[in-house]
Amino acid sequence: MVKVEINAEVLRWARERAGMTVGELSARFPKLGQWEQGEARPTLKQVEDYAKATQTPFGYMFLQTPPIEPLPIPDFRTMNGRQITRPSPNLLEMIYACEQRQDWFRGYTRSNDWSELPFVGSMTPDTSVITAANEIRKTLNFDLKSRRNCATWADALRMFIGLADGVGVLVMTSGIVMNNTHRKLNPKEFRGFALSDKVAPLVFVNGADSKSAQMFTLAHELAHIWLGQSAISDSTMDSAGGNRIETWCNRVAAEMLAPLAAVKSELVAGEELSAAVSRLTRVFKVSSLVVLQRLRDAGFIPAADFDDVYKEELDRLDNVPRRSGGGDFYVSTVARFNRRFTRALVESTLEGRTLYRDAYRLLGISKTHTFNELGRTLQFGV
């Protein structure tokens, strides 16, 4: 077999970029340790398999030095107060995929002479938090009473997404890369991101997170849209790493979902903290972390005790198992890629204005049968 020269640094970079250890890959690549030490060389087929295993573009494996992959949008994520410097392949591919979808939809809106959306970029970080939250709620027609009447968090999230989509924001929610169930997104790396645009603003929400956390992420990313700024959200809802914009977006999101005045009106004198948190999460359909922040703001939790209480709840949530996905593939696909976007793309393709190969690429599918079934789900006669 012909062996190929691969820079050991590139092999190590690909593995670390994918968040994997030598041990995790040793079953498939027994000589990986020797490759990384420059003591042995892989075959071309092994390099190809290794690139797939680490989600690395094949051509990158033959570079002389590891490439630098800057994120295409501002990154405000922090972990333990430190900036995260290396995005995972999953995060990078989701951003690139959403940028491609946004670019297609931007062209679609312009070909149909749609107007620019006046709320995109209508605020600044100097805008009062209460004013901003009220304006966003008003634009969305985001009614607290309607949300309270939702039977579940999933219902409340579905309603929230529908309201945002109704005013022109493409909201895409997924816990996997494209349709690959083997490539799950990690909420600890990112909760979501916003791609601002005057005609095709897009918000991506990490669907691997809890429904209540997704509510906060959506509200947070909408605040970025109102600022007219693309960004990746922080890895936790409380920590903003001292960044003024993230702090503003967090505060606007909290006020939008659980207005301080409304929280105060719900307080019960003498109620135990755990009981208050449990009750208010159901009332406002938000996570316990958001409720704790609001209780701190309302003076229900002493400021001196908040950090310990918050950390204890954060640790508890880390140990709560997430429900796996499932259900009808086509219904899930429409939800994952946004109904309005998917319907526009299928319609444009059936009318001959978009190539089938481009539609397949944007939807992450490869078979005509899958596309046709997706069209039937959207009630197109295909």
NUKOLLUM-306554 format. One record per residue (C-alpha): y, x, z. Coordinates in steps of 0.25 Angstrom, whole numbers, padded with zeros to 4 digits, always signed. Example, Ala and Ser with C-alpha at 12.3 -4.5 7.8 and 13.67 -1.06 7.14 Angstrom:
BEGIN
-0018+0049+0031
-0004+0055+0029
This chain:
BEGIN
+0000+0000+0000
+0014+0005-0003
+0023+0007+0009
+0038+0005+0009
+0049+0012+0015
+0056+0003+0025
+0067+0007+0035
+0061+0006+0049
+0075+0001+0054
+0075-0011+0044
+0061-0015+0049
+0066-0015+0063
+0079-0022+0059
+0071-0033+0052
+0062-0035+0064
+0073-0035+0074
+0082-0044+0065
+0070-0054+0066
+0069-0053+0081
+0055-0048+0081
+0048-0037+0088
+0038-0027+0082
+0027-0034+0090
+0030-0047+0084
+0028-0041+0070
+0017-0032+0073
+0006-0041+0070
+0011-0043+0055
+0016-0028+0054
+0007-0019+0063
+0015-0007+0059
+0029-0012+0061
+0031-0003+0072
+0027+0009+0063
+0036+0004+0052
+0048+0003+0062
+0046+0017+0066
+0045+0022+0052
+0030+0026+0054
+0024+0017+0044
+0029+0009+0031
+0026-0005+0027
+0021-0010+0014
+0030-0019+0005
+0022-0031+0009
+0024-0028+0024
+0039-0026+0022
+0039-0040+0015
+0031-0046+0026
+0040-0040+0037
+0052-0045+0030
+0047-0059+0031
+0042-0058+0045
+0056-0053+0050
+0064-0063+0040
+0070-0051+0034
+0075-0051+0019
+0064-0042+0012
+0075-0033+0005
+0081-0029+0019
+0068-0022+0022
+0071-0011+0012
+0085-0008+0017
+0088+0006+0022
+0095+0000+0035
+0094-0013+0042
+0105-0023+0036
+0116-0029+0044
+0116-0044+0043
+0129-0050+0048
+0129-0064+0051
+0137-0072+0040
+0145-0080+0051
+0151-0076+0064
+0141-0074+0075
+0146-0079+0089
+0132-0078+0095
+0130-0070+0108
+0118-0067+0117
+0121-0064+0131
+0135-0061+0128
+0131-0051+0116
+0133-0054+0101
+0120-0055+0093
+0120-0045+0082
+0107-0048+0074
+0105-0062+0068
+0091-0066+0066
+0085-0068+0052
+0084-0083+0055
+0099-0084+0059
+0104-0076+0047
+0095-0085+0037
+0100-0098+0044
+0115-0094+0042
+0112-0089+0027
+0104-0102+0024
+0115-0111+0030
+0126-0103+0023
+0119-0106+0010
+0117-0121+0013
+0132-0122+0017
+0136-0115+0004
+0128-0125-0004
+0134-0136+0003
+0148-0131+0001
+0146-0131-0014
+0140-0145-0013
+0152-0151-0005
+0162-0144-0015
+0154-0150-0027
+0156-0163-0021
+0170-0161-0017
+0169-0163-0002
+0181-0160+0006
+0182-0149+0016
+0179-0153+0031
+0192-0153+0039
+0186-0150+0052
+0180-0136+0048
+0190-0126+0054
+0199-0136+0060
+0199-0130+0074
+0201-0116+0080
+0196-0110+0093
+0210-0114+0099
+0206-0129+0097
+0204-0135+0110
+0189-0137+0114
+0191-0152+0117
+0199-0154+0105
+0189-0147+0096
+0177-0155+0102
+0184-0168+0101
+0188-0166+0086
+0174-0161+0082
+0168-0174+0089
+0178-0183+0082
+0175-0177+0069
+0160-0178+0071
+0161-0192+0078
+0153-0185+0088
+0152-0196+0099
+0148-0193+0113
+0142-0207+0115
+0134-0207+0103
+0128-0193+0107
+0125-0198+0121
+0117-0210+0115
+0108-0201+0107
+0094-0202+0112
+0091-0187+0111
+0098-0173+0109
+0092-0173+0095
+0098-0186+0092
+0112-0181+0097
+0110-0168+0089
+0107-0176+0076
+0119-0185+0078
+0128-0173+0080
+0123-0166+0067
+0125-0179+0060
+0139-0180+0064
+0142-0166+0060
+0135-0167+0047
+0143-0180+0045
+0157-0173+0045
+0152-0162+0036
+0145-0151+0044
+0131-0147+0039
+0123-0146+0052
+0109-0139+0050
+0099-0138+0061
+0087-0130+0061
+0078-0121+0070
+0072-0113+0059
+0076-0105+0047
+0076-0114+0035
+0063-0121+0035
+0055-0110+0041
+0049-0115+0054
+0044-0100+0057
+0059-0096+0058
+0064-0103+0070
+0079-0101+0074
+0082-0096+0088
+0093-0103+0096
+0095-0091+0104
+0100-0083+0092
+0109-0094+0087
+0111-0109+0089
+0119-0112+0076
+0130-0108+0067
+0141-0114+0059
+0145-0111+0045
+0159-0116+0043
+0164-0122+0030
+0175-0132+0025
+0165-0140+0017
+0151-0137+0022
+0151-0133+0037
+0137-0130+0042
+0132-0129+0056
+0118-0124+0059
+0111-0127+0072
+0099-0120+0077
+0089-0131+0078
+0079-0123+0087
+0089-0125+0098
+0088-0138+0107
+0095-0151+0102
+0106-0150+0113
+0109-0136+0110
+0110-0139+0095
+0120-0150+0099
+0129-0139+0105
+0127-0129+0093
+0131-0140+0083
+0144-0143+0091
+0146-0128+0093
+0145-0125+0078
+0153-0137+0074
+0164-0131+0082
+0163-0119+0073
+0164-0128+0061
+0177-0134+0067
+0182-0120+0069
+0178-0117+0054
+0170-0105+0058
+0156-0101+0055
+0148-0095+0067
+0135-0094+0074
+0134-0100+0087
+0132-0093+0100
+0118-0092+0106
+0121-0100+0118
+0130-0112+0120
+0137-0106+0132
+0140-0091+0128
+0150-0089+0118
+0151-0074+0120
+0166-0075+0123
+0169-0079+0108
+0180-0089+0108
+0175-0097+0096
+0161-0099+0102
+0167-0102+0115
+0176-0113+0108
+0164-0118+0100
+0155-0119+0113
+0166-0127+0120
+0169-0136+0109
+0154-0139+0107
+0153-0142+0122
+0165-0151+0122
+0160-0158+0109
+0146-0161+0115
+0150-0164+0129
+0165-0166+0131
+0169-0161+0145
+0176-0174+0148
+0163-0182+0145
+0155-0172+0153
+0164-0174+0165
+0163-0189+0164
+0148-0188+0165
+0147-0179+0178
+0141-0185+0190
+0145-0180+0203
+0134-0173+0211
+0124-0173+0200
+0115-0161+0199
+0118-0151+0188
+0104-0152+0182
+0105-0167+0181
+0119-0167+0176
+0115-0157+0165
+0103-0166+0161
+0111-0178+0160
+0123-0173+0153
+0114-0166+0142
+0109-0180+0139
+0122-0186+0139
+0129-0176+0130
+0116-0172+0122
+0120-0157+0124
+0112-0146+0130
+0112-0143+0145
+0120-0130+0142
+0131-0138+0136
+0131-0147+0148
+0132-0136+0158
+0144-0130+0151
+0151-0144+0151
+0147-0146+0166
+0153-0132+0169
+0166-0136+0161
+0166-0149+0169
+0165-0142+0182
+0152-0148+0186
+0146-0134+0186
+0154-0123+0193
+0158-0112+0184
+0152-0101+0193
+0138-0108+0192
+0138-0111+0177
+0133-0098+0171
+0120-0098+0180
+0118-0113+0177
+0120-0111+0162
+0110-0099+0162
+0100-0106+0170
+0100-0118+0160
+0100-0108+0148
+0088-0102+0154
+0081-0115+0155
+0084-0119+0141
+0078-0106+0136
+0065-0111+0141
+0065-0125+0136
+0056-0126+0124
+0062-0130+0110
+0055-0141+0103
+0049-0137+0089
+0053-0143+0076
+0045-0153+0068
+0046-0166+0061
+0047-0169+0046
+0050-0156+0038
+0060-0163+0028
+0068-0171+0039
+0069-0158+0047
+0074-0150+0034
+0085-0160+0032
+0089-0159+0046
+0088-0144+0046
+0097-0142+0033
+0106-0154+0036
+0104-0167+0029
+0117-0167+0022
+0115-0153+0016
+0101-0156+0013
+0104-0169+0006
+0115-0163-0002
+0106-0151-0006
+0094-0160-0011
+0104-0170-0018
+0111-0158-0025
+0097-0152-0029
+0092-0165-0035
+0104-0167-0043
+0103-0153-0049
+0115-0147-0043
+0107-0138-0033
+0095-0129-0038
+0082-0133-0031
+0080-0118-0027
+0094-0118-0020
+0090-0131-0013
+0077-0125-0009
+0083-0112-0003
+0094-0120+0005
+0083-0129+0011
+0073-0118+0013
+0062-0125+0005
+0054-0121-0007
+0046-0133-0012
+0051-0144-0021
+0042-0154-0013
+0050-0150-0001
+0063-0152-0007
+0059-0166-0013
+0054-0170+0001
+0067-0166+0007
+0074-0174-0004
+0066-0187+0000
+0069-0185+0015
+0083-0185+0011
+0080-0198+0002
+0082-0191-0011
+0072-0197-0022
+0065-0184-0025
